[in-house]
Amino acid sequence: MAHWMPSPRALLWMLLAFVVGLLVFALVLSRGGDDFYRAGPAPPTASGPDYAPLPTPLPAQERDASGMPQSPVGDGRDDGAAGERPRLVETPRPPPAPAESPRDLPAAPAATVTQPQPIAGRMPAPRYPPQALRRGERGIVVVRADIGPDGVPTSVSIVSGSGSRLLDRAAVDGVKRWRFHPAQANGQPTVGTVTVPIEFNPG
């Protein structure tokens, strides 16, 4: 089998193509430098998600301890955005009512009080002392008696004596046996005092 050998014309074209390739390679190296070996950016494989831009953070002095932004505090300027500053509205107190003078107050009803009165038939005459009768002693004894709510005398005393101890004692003992209608206060029985004159006259 005979070996294939290229023709001289084919060898010339091959040599010319090799020389042209060398020239092109040298030209690329002189212009591109290291970029010749640097890989280009890889094409995106998929479209990434679109994110909304974050808001601009507030200054540090406008955040509280929790990290939340504080509402602006009114500093005397009307910025129009924060609205009007709250104001404390004080409700006026009503004027005090005029004090009523004592003459304007209704008068309290006067308490109706009556004095004790002896009960007829229950006021026996004091006993005339025999010794004073023999001596012919006479006179008027004024007796003061304190009457309880039950109409019974609680104490009897001499207001004005007759000058005879026998007659004075007889007058006191006689009034102690009397019974009285008690004093009344607003329709209720109460204590009272009565003065009774006792006259001794042998006739």
C-alpha positions as a LaTeX table, in Angstrom:
\begin{tabular}{lrrr}
\hline
Residue & $x$ (\AA) & $y$ (\AA) & $z$ (\AA) \\
\hline
Met1 & 0.00 & 0.00 & 0.00 \\
Ala2 & 1.52 & 3.26 & $-1.05$ \\
His3 & 1.86 & 6.06 & 1.62 \\
Trp4 & $-0.18$ & 9.24 & 0.98 \\
Met5 & 1.95 & 12.30 & 0.67 \\
Pro6 & 0.56 & 15.86 & 0.36 \\
Ser7 & 1.38 & 17.84 & $-2.67$ \\
Pro8 & 3.81 & 20.75 & $-2.48$ \\
Arg9 & 0.92 & 23.19 & $-2.96$ \\
Ala10 & $-0.97$ & 21.73 & $-0.01$ \\
Leu11 & 2.11 & 21.95 & 2.16 \\
Leu12 & 2.45 & 25.63 & 1.24 \\
Trp13 & $-1.13$ & 26.42 & 2.29 \\
Met14 & $-0.68$ & 24.60 & 5.57 \\
Leu15 & 2.47 & 26.55 & 6.33 \\
Leu16 & 0.79 & 29.82 & 5.47 \\
Ala17 & $-2.18$ & 29.03 & 7.72 \\
Phe18 & 0.16 & 28.19 & 10.63 \\
Val19 & 2.04 & 31.45 & 10.23 \\
Val20 & $-1.22$ & 33.45 & 10.14 \\
Gly21 & $-2.39$ & 31.67 & 13.30 \\
Leu22 & 0.79 & 32.59 & 15.13 \\
Leu23 & 0.42 & 36.23 & 14.13 \\
Val24 & $-3.17$ & 36.38 & 15.35 \\
Phe25 & $-2.21$ & 34.78 & 18.70 \\
Ala26 & 0.60 & 37.22 & 19.22 \\
Leu27 & $-1.68$ & 40.17 & 18.43 \\
Val28 & $-4.27$ & 39.03 & 20.95 \\
Leu29 & $-1.64$ & 38.61 & 23.67 \\
Ser30 & $-0.27$ & 42.10 & 23.09 \\
Arg31 & $-3.71$ & 43.77 & 23.39 \\
Gly32 & $-5.64$ & 41.74 & 25.97 \\
Gly33 & $-2.90$ & 40.96 & 28.45 \\
Asp34 & $-4.19$ & 38.76 & 31.31 \\
Asp35 & $-7.82$ & 39.26 & 30.26 \\
Phe36 & $-7.30$ & 36.64 & 27.68 \\
Tyr37 & $-7.37$ & 33.95 & 30.34 \\
Arg38 & $-10.07$ & 35.61 & 32.62 \\
Ala39 & $-13.43$ & 34.04 & 32.36 \\
Gly40 & $-16.30$ & 36.39 & 31.67 \\
Pro41 & $-19.22$ & 36.88 & 34.03 \\
Ala42 & $-21.47$ & 33.88 & 34.22 \\
Pro43 & $-24.90$ & 34.49 & 32.81 \\
Pro44 & $-27.65$ & 34.47 & 35.42 \\
Thr45 & $-29.30$ & 31.12 & 35.74 \\
Ala46 & $-32.59$ & 32.50 & 37.13 \\
Ser47 & $-34.05$ & 35.88 & 37.92 \\
Gly48 & $-33.57$ & 36.76 & 41.62 \\
Pro49 & $-36.47$ & 38.02 & 43.84 \\
Asp50 & $-37.15$ & 41.70 & 43.85 \\
Tyr51 & $-36.77$ & 43.24 & 47.33 \\
Ala52 & $-38.24$ & 46.61 & 48.34 \\
Pro53 & $-35.56$ & 48.97 & 49.62 \\
Leu54 & $-35.45$ & 49.29 & 53.41 \\
Pro55 & $-36.55$ & 52.62 & 54.95 \\
Thr56 & $-33.88$ & 54.98 & 56.09 \\
Pro57 & $-33.22$ & 54.42 & 59.82 \\
Leu58 & $-34.15$ & 57.25 & 62.18 \\
Pro59 & $-31.47$ & 59.08 & 64.14 \\
Ala60 & $-30.41$ & 57.46 & 67.41 \\
Gln61 & $-31.91$ & 60.19 & 69.63 \\
Glu62 & $-35.38$ & 59.54 & 68.20 \\
Arg63 & $-35.57$ & 55.91 & 69.33 \\
Asp64 & $-36.56$ & 54.76 & 72.81 \\
Ala65 & $-35.16$ & 51.88 & 74.85 \\
Ser66 & $-37.30$ & 49.32 & 72.94 \\
Gly67 & $-35.90$ & 50.39 & 69.58 \\
Met68 & $-39.22$ & 51.80 & 68.40 \\
Pro69 & $-39.19$ & 55.30 & 66.99 \\
Gln70 & $-40.63$ & 57.90 & 69.27 \\
Ser71 & $-43.27$ & 60.31 & 68.18 \\
Pro72 & $-41.91$ & 63.81 & 67.91 \\
Val73 & $-42.44$ & 65.91 & 71.01 \\
Gly74 & $-43.77$ & 69.37 & 70.48 \\
Asp75 & $-41.04$ & 71.93 & 70.78 \\
Gly76 & $-43.10$ & 75.01 & 70.09 \\
Arg77 & $-42.97$ & 74.61 & 66.27 \\
Asp78 & $-46.06$ & 73.75 & 64.25 \\
Asp79 & $-44.75$ & 71.19 & 61.76 \\
Gly80 & $-48.24$ & 70.39 & 60.42 \\
Ala81 & $-47.47$ & 66.66 & 60.12 \\
Ala82 & $-47.62$ & 65.66 & 63.78 \\
Gly83 & $-50.89$ & 67.52 & 64.38 \\
Glu84 & $-51.73$ & 69.88 & 67.17 \\
Arg85 & $-50.10$ & 69.42 & 70.55 \\
Pro86 & $-52.46$ & 68.11 & 73.27 \\
Arg87 & $-53.52$ & 70.78 & 75.73 \\
Leu88 & $-54.79$ & 70.38 & 79.29 \\
Val89 & $-58.24$ & 71.89 & 79.59 \\
Glu90 & $-59.24$ & 72.70 & 83.16 \\
Thr91 & $-62.93$ & 72.73 & 83.98 \\
Pro92 & $-63.72$ & 75.83 & 86.05 \\
Arg93 & $-64.99$ & 75.05 & 89.49 \\
Pro94 & $-68.51$ & 76.22 & 90.28 \\
Pro95 & $-68.62$ & 79.16 & 92.68 \\
Pro96 & $-69.36$ & 78.15 & 96.26 \\
Ala97 & $-72.93$ & 78.42 & 97.32 \\
Pro98 & $-73.57$ & 81.41 & 99.56 \\
Ala99 & $-73.74$ & 80.45 & 103.18 \\
Glu100 & $-77.16$ & 80.82 & 104.66 \\
Ser101 & $-77.37$ & 83.34 & 107.39 \\
Pro102 & $-79.05$ & 82.27 & 110.61 \\
Arg103 & $-82.04$ & 84.45 & 109.85 \\
Asp104 & $-82.56$ & 82.62 & 106.53 \\
Leu105 & $-82.67$ & 79.23 & 108.20 \\
Pro106 & $-86.10$ & 77.93 & 109.11 \\
Ala107 & $-86.76$ & 78.38 & 112.77 \\
Ala108 & $-86.88$ & 75.16 & 114.74 \\
Pro109 & $-90.28$ & 74.58 & 116.26 \\
Ala110 & $-90.32$ & 75.55 & 119.91 \\
Ala111 & $-90.63$ & 72.62 & 122.23 \\
Thr112 & $-93.95$ & 72.59 & 124.02 \\
Val113 & $-93.29$ & 72.06 & 127.73 \\
Thr114 & $-95.95$ & 71.98 & 130.45 \\
Gln115 & $-95.48$ & 72.00 & 134.21 \\
Pro116 & $-96.59$ & 69.24 & 136.60 \\
Gln117 & $-100.09$ & 69.66 & 138.00 \\
Pro118 & $-101.51$ & 68.07 & 141.20 \\
Ile119 & $-104.18$ & 65.46 & 140.58 \\
Ala120 & $-107.50$ & 66.34 & 142.25 \\
Gly121 & $-108.43$ & 63.82 & 144.88 \\
Arg122 & $-104.80$ & 62.71 & 145.26 \\
Met123 & $-103.48$ & 65.68 & 147.20 \\
Pro124 & $-104.45$ & 65.10 & 150.84 \\
Ala125 & $-104.06$ & 68.03 & 153.27 \\
Pro126 & $-100.96$ & 67.89 & 155.43 \\
Arg127 & $-101.53$ & 66.79 & 159.00 \\
Tyr128 & $-101.55$ & 69.69 & 161.45 \\
Pro129 & $-98.99$ & 68.90 & 164.16 \\
Pro130 & $-100.86$ & 68.67 & 167.55 \\
Gln131 & $-98.07$ & 70.43 & 169.37 \\
Ala132 & $-98.09$ & 73.33 & 166.90 \\
Leu133 & $-101.88$ & 73.41 & 167.13 \\
Arg134 & $-101.75$ & 73.69 & 170.93 \\
Arg135 & $-99.27$ & 76.50 & 170.67 \\
Gly136 & $-101.42$ & 78.24 & 168.11 \\
Glu137 & $-98.62$ & 78.21 & 165.43 \\
Arg138 & $-99.72$ & 79.21 & 161.98 \\
Gly139 & $-98.13$ & 80.28 & 158.71 \\
Ile140 & $-97.53$ & 79.49 & 155.01 \\
Val141 & $-94.83$ & 77.07 & 153.88 \\
Val142 & $-93.69$ & 77.27 & 150.24 \\
Val143 & $-92.52$ & 73.83 & 149.10 \\
Arg144 & $-90.58$ & 72.92 & 145.96 \\
Ala145 & $-91.18$ & 69.44 & 144.59 \\
Asp146 & $-89.32$ & 67.67 & 141.74 \\
Ile147 & $-91.76$ & 65.41 & 139.87 \\
Gly148 & $-90.66$ & 62.42 & 137.82 \\
Pro149 & $-92.20$ & 61.25 & 134.51 \\
Asp150 & $-94.49$ & 58.95 & 136.49 \\
Gly151 & $-95.97$ & 61.85 & 138.46 \\
Val152 & $-94.36$ & 60.86 & 141.77 \\
Pro153 & $-92.31$ & 63.46 & 143.70 \\
Thr154 & $-88.63$ & 62.55 & 143.76 \\
Ser155 & $-87.54$ & 65.29 & 146.17 \\
Val156 & $-89.29$ & 67.96 & 148.25 \\
Ser157 & $-87.58$ & 70.97 & 149.81 \\
Ile158 & $-88.50$ & 74.19 & 151.63 \\
Val159 & $-88.37$ & 77.35 & 149.55 \\
Ser160 & $-89.87$ & 79.65 & 152.17 \\
Gly161 & $-90.56$ & 78.47 & 155.72 \\
Ser162 & $-93.36$ & 79.47 & 158.11 \\
Gly163 & $-91.11$ & 80.10 & 161.10 \\
Ser164 & $-92.20$ & 76.85 & 162.74 \\
Arg165 & $-90.12$ & 73.79 & 162.27 \\
Leu166 & $-93.16$ & 71.61 & 163.04 \\
Leu167 & $-95.25$ & 73.22 & 160.29 \\
Asp168 & $-92.41$ & 73.12 & 157.77 \\
Arg169 & $-91.84$ & 69.43 & 158.38 \\
Ala170 & $-95.56$ & 68.70 & 158.14 \\
Ala171 & $-95.77$ & 70.53 & 154.79 \\
Val172 & $-92.88$ & 68.54 & 153.30 \\
Asp173 & $-94.32$ & 65.21 & 154.48 \\
Gly174 & $-97.75$ & 66.09 & 153.11 \\
Val175 & $-96.51$ & 67.02 & 149.58 \\
Lys176 & $-94.50$ & 63.79 & 149.35 \\
Arg177 & $-97.83$ & 61.91 & 149.40 \\
Trp178 & $-99.27$ & 63.92 & 146.53 \\
Arg179 & $-99.50$ & 62.66 & 142.92 \\
Phe180 & $-99.12$ & 64.85 & 139.87 \\
His181 & $-99.71$ & 64.94 & 136.18 \\
Pro182 & $-96.11$ & 64.90 & 134.93 \\
Ala183 & $-94.64$ & 67.64 & 132.81 \\
Gln184 & $-94.94$ & 67.22 & 129.04 \\
Ala185 & $-92.33$ & 67.95 & 126.38 \\
Asn186 & $-93.57$ & 67.56 & 122.79 \\
Gly187 & $-96.31$ & 65.28 & 124.03 \\
Gln188 & $-93.99$ & 63.03 & 126.04 \\
Pro189 & $-93.88$ & 62.88 & 129.88 \\
Thr190 & $-90.69$ & 64.26 & 131.38 \\
Val191 & $-89.32$ & 65.52 & 134.67 \\
Gly192 & $-90.53$ & 68.82 & 136.01 \\
Thr193 & $-90.60$ & 71.07 & 139.06 \\
Val194 & $-93.53$ & 72.60 & 140.85 \\
Thr195 & $-93.79$ & 75.08 & 143.74 \\
Val196 & $-96.69$ & 74.56 & 146.14 \\
Pro197 & $-97.75$ & 76.91 & 148.97 \\
Ile198 & $-99.15$ & 75.14 & 152.06 \\
Glu199 & $-101.10$ & 77.22 & 154.56 \\
Phe200 & $-101.52$ & 76.21 & 158.21 \\
Asn201 & $-104.34$ & 77.99 & 160.05 \\
Pro202 & $-105.96$ & 76.51 & 163.15 \\
Gly203 & $-109.09$ & 78.65 & 162.59 \\
\hline
\end{tabular}
